[in-house]
Amino acid sequence: MTEQPKTRVSVRIYGQDYTIVGAESPAHIRLVAAFVDDKMHEFSEKNPLLDVPKLAVLTAVNIASEYLKLKEQYQRLAEQLKQEKDGKQDD
């Protein structure tokens, strides 16, 4: 098995510099970092007294919640599509 080459990208999230290493494209890694940075700033504006670790956890929990809702919605739609396909095959 060959391993995919790793990409190293420097990003800035909430004022901190990070080097992210992953198999995704640099553009994708930057997009993810920008999304996290935007979310942290959004939650910071709503909760200005939170310290950075708590803000990071709040951001992670909210992003995870959004992800799980979308995953659930995707699974429902995939099942609905499968049922519609199966129903048409019975005709």
C-alpha positions in Angstrom: 0.0 0.0 0.0 1.4 3.4 -0.9 0.8 6.3 1.4 -0.5 9.5 0.0 2.0 12.3 0.1 1.4 14.7 3.0 0.8 18.4 2.5 2.2 21.0 5.0 0.3 24.3 5.1 0.9 27.2 7.4 -2.4 28.8 8.6 -3.5 31.3 11.2 -6.5 30.5 13.4 -7.6 33.0 16.0 -4.3 34.8 15.9 -2.2 31.6 16.4 0.0 30.2 13.6 -0.3 26.4 13.0 1.3 24.0 10.5 -1.3 21.6 9.3 -0.2 18.3 7.8 -2.6 16.3 5.9 -3.5 14.4 2.7 -5.9 17.1 1.4 -4.9 19.9 -1.0 -3.4 23.1 0.4 -6.6 25.0 -0.7 -8.8 22.6 1.2 -6.7 22.9 4.4 -6.7 26.7 4.1 -10.5 26.6 3.6 -11.0 24.4 6.7 -8.7 26.7 8.8 -10.5 29.8 7.6 -13.8 28.2 8.5 -12.6 27.4 12.1 -11.1 30.9 12.4 -14.4 32.5 11.3 -16.4 30.3 13.7 -14.1 31.2 16.6 -14.5 34.9 15.9 -18.2 34.5 15.6 -18.5 32.7 19.0 -16.0 35.2 20.6 -18.3 38.1 19.6 -21.2 36.4 21.3 -19.2 35.3 24.3 -16.5 37.9 24.8 -15.5 36.7 28.3 -14.5 33.2 27.2 -10.8 32.3 27.3 -9.3 30.7 24.3 -9.4 27.1 25.4 -13.1 27.4 26.3 -13.8 29.2 23.0 -12.0 26.5 21.1 -14.1 23.8 22.8 -17.3 25.7 22.2 -16.3 26.1 18.5 -15.5 22.4 18.2 -18.8 21.4 19.8 -20.8 23.6 17.5 -19.0 22.5 14.4 -19.4 18.8 15.5 -23.1 19.5 16.0 -23.5 21.0 12.5 -21.6 18.1 11.0 -23.7 15.5 12.8 -27.0 17.2 11.7 -25.8 17.3 8.1 -24.6 13.7 8.3 -28.1 12.7 9.6 -29.8 14.7 6.9 -27.6 13.1 4.2 -28.4 9.6 5.5 -32.1 10.4 5.4 -31.9 11.7 1.9 -29.8 8.8 0.7 -32.3 6.4 2.2 -35.2 8.3 0.6 -33.4 8.2 -2.8 -32.8 4.5 -2.4 -36.5 3.8 -1.6 -37.6 5.9 -4.6 -35.2 4.0 -6.9 -36.3 0.7 -5.5 -40.0 1.7 -6.0 -39.4 2.6 -9.6 -37.7 -0.7 -10.3 -40.8 -2.6 -9.1 -42.9 -0.9 -11.9 
